[in-house]
């Protein structure tokens, strides 16, 4: 078998293996996407029916992490734009230089019209491909610049929203603290007044006065407790919204990681196919150049005005009409190429393992998020039970027949 054919066969086998790996990765990504949708539906169905919210970690969860990641993403996109622009200029210069060099080389070989036409078609096709790639690259650069502008506006809006949320949170916390202090102060004042009324002579007028004082304080305390409960409900609703935001942010982050993982695999596959095509074209050009040189040498030998001797004719295979000898296969070069392919394959497998570990880490983080939410639900329900028991105790104390206040 021809060395070029053997190399082509080897590259085709490698392409088939890469294609099968791509199909497997697509199947895995589809499965992960289904699991992500299932978990998202479970999280939304589990979090929608509870008025409680997440714990302190979720209450303090703000937009700062999202803003930092968006800024890092903008920096990465800017680097990508600058790199792509420089690569575009370099590739345009290289393509023009290669075209000029190949045109000059083709003009020197007038005796091989068929090969020159084929080379010209290949060159035209390569120029067309380079122009198409340049147009696609320019469109990608425009899209990246648009995405950068959108993300910058989103960052500004997120920072402004974060400041407003911080101000609202501080206001509600201040109101809750003040109202709680007022309730405690009024309860202490009520207890003091009732104790003074009980210390006096226990006649009917004093009992009615104590009852009237107690009812007045109970009415004020009830109003304060209602306002306090409203503020607590607002705070719980705020925490619940923050939890939903945290869940949505987690799934969005996982989706972005999965998309980035698939894009990386697709880019690696495209780079591998591009390198393979370049290697095949290089081998074809080298083989055609060797055949052209051999034919030129044969033509020059036939045009030489000398009469070959029988011994010379016996030694020269071209004079007998035989084709030129084939280029010897170099085991060293083949081994070097195969070693290079194996190294790239190992790097590809290692990168895939790292990305799979990141996916597993995201799954563990999601499970921990759900566990914290369930624990917070249990804590909130326990607090609600304690509040209900306390309210019942206060109601019984207010309705006691002897008119005394029980702690």
Buried (B, 14 or more C-beta within 10 A) or exposed (E): EEBBEEBBEBBEEBBEEBEEBBEEBEEBBEEBBEEBEEBBEEBEEBBEEBEBBBBEEBBEBBBEEBBEEBEEBBEEBEEBBEEBEEEBEEBEEEBEEBBEEBEEEBEEBEEBEEBBEEBEEBBEEBBEEBEEEBEEBEEBBEEBEEBBEEBEEBBEEBEEEBEEBEEEBEEBEEBBEEBEEBBEEBBEEBEEBBEEBBEEEEEEEBBEBBEEBBEEBBEBBEEBBEBBEEBBEBBBEBBBEBBBBBBEBBBEBBBEBBEEBBEBBEEBBEEBBEBBEEBBEEBEEEBBEEBBEBBBEBEEEEEEEEEEEEEEEEEEEBBEEEEBEEBEEEEEEBEEBEEEBEEBBEEBEEBBEEBEEBBEEBBEEBEEBBEBBEEBBEEBEEEEEEEEEEEEEBEEBBEEEEBEBEE
